Amino acid sequence: MTQPLLTLNDGSTIPQIGLGTYQAPADETAKMVETAIGVGYRHIDTAMIYRNEAGVGDGVRASGLAREQLYVTTKVWNTDQGYDETLAACGASLDRLKLDYVDLYLVHWPVPALDLYVDSWRALVRLRQEGRVRAIGVSNFNVEHLDRVIAETGVVPVVNQIECHPAFQQVAARAANAQRNVAVQSWSPLGQGELLGDPVLQSLARKHERTAAQIILRWHVQNGLIVIPKTMNAGRMRENFEIFDFALDQDDLAAIAALDRADGRMGPDPLTFR
Ligand SMILES: NC(=O)c1ccc[n+]([C@@H]2O[C@H](COP(=O)([O-])OP(=O)(O)OC[C@H]3O[C@@H](n4cnc5c(N)ncnc54)[C@H](OP(=O)(O)O)[C@@H]3O)[C@@H](O)[C@H]2O)c1
């Protein structure tokens, strides 16, 4: 199955859909990743804090595909922030993954209380120069955090991975990222599965003879977002991947736009999370 590639601000490309692995148990991750690659996924999202990087690396190797055909993301955790600490954390992640490089390395959270995210970002710039990571980005950065790393280093993150789903659409943040040429990756794109019973999404699912999950993921894709739905189940992996052969119309998009809620956030607030 084919999938779109998006071109990022450094000229590199990223598959628009990836497999999320948060809460995938360490001993089941290799099989999960191998299965997803068999379904057609070429992009896997992990993080040090998910404690499953070793399984991701094993799954990549078990797939039998050449390394260049796959796109692997990992992230530096909050307690490893700082210049030297981030360099060391990346080395440890590569050791666990047993990979020579990752395609994308992210600062997982800004943690403003620590005030180390600019130092961490400088380390990412060096890691890219050294070839240990191919592209560098951030996650959970508000506009002020983004502007600060850009102003202090002159290097614009290729992506900002933020919570985004129909109940929390991040319209202003998406526009601010787009203005800075930063691609947005949606985490918890399915609202952690909690939005699947929504009557509007259910009705769109009936209209298009799809599932509510496919309607939601198609909404992300049509909005130019990169999506990383997580599932352990092979059938749902396939379902989530089969979103490139239909389109939502203007009425559908308007109906989904109306699901946005001021209190729709499900995860932590980047200003306070540490
Ligand atoms: N950067 C960050 O701070 C951050 C934060 C959170 C998440 N993330 C990343 O984003 C990824 C996705 O977010 P998420 O895992 O929080 O939530 P999600 O992808 O929105 O939802 C995952 C949940 O939905 C279920 N599900 C998936 N596909 C389904 C389908 N087709 N039908 C019914 N249920 C389905 C899964 O259960 P089953 O496994 O049983 O199918 C799981 O319980 C994470 O795995 C992680 O890689 C990043």
The ligand as an ORCA input file, in Angstrom:
! r2SCAN-3c Opt
* xyz 0 1
  N       4.695     13.634     21.979
  C       3.895     13.338     22.976
  O       3.933     13.968     24.042
  C       2.924     12.239     22.834
  C       1.886     12.063     23.779
  C       0.991     11.017     23.584
  C       1.124     10.188     22.482
  N       2.149     10.348     21.586
  C       2.324      9.473     20.407
  O       1.091      9.443     19.689
  C       0.683      8.079     19.538
  C      -0.818      7.980     19.441
  O      -1.441      8.518     20.595
  P      -2.192      7.612     21.683
  O      -1.585      6.264     21.708
  O      -2.201      8.404     22.928
  O      -3.703      7.587     21.208
  P      -4.528      7.271     19.854
  O      -3.628      6.784     18.789
  O      -5.372      8.466     19.612
  O      -5.501      6.108     20.341
  C      -5.006      4.857     20.718
  C      -6.159      4.052     21.322
  O      -7.176      3.847     20.347
  C      -7.349      2.433     20.111
  N      -7.509      2.281     18.650
  C      -6.585      2.524     17.698
  N      -7.095      2.325     16.462
  C      -8.383      1.954     16.654
  C      -9.437      1.611     15.763
  N      -9.262      1.624     14.447
  N     -10.637      1.273     16.304
  C     -10.821      1.258     17.640
  N      -9.869      1.568     18.541
  C      -8.645      1.921     18.048
  C      -6.112      1.754     20.662
  O      -6.409      0.496     21.206
  P      -5.769     -0.899     20.628
  O      -4.280     -0.814     20.783
  O      -6.386     -1.924     21.516
  O      -6.213     -1.002     19.209
  C      -5.719      2.703     21.801
  O      -6.444      2.406     22.967
  C       1.298      7.415     20.769
  O       1.267      6.007     20.687
  C       2.657      8.034     20.776
  O       3.487      7.423     19.802
  C       3.029     11.368     21.747
*
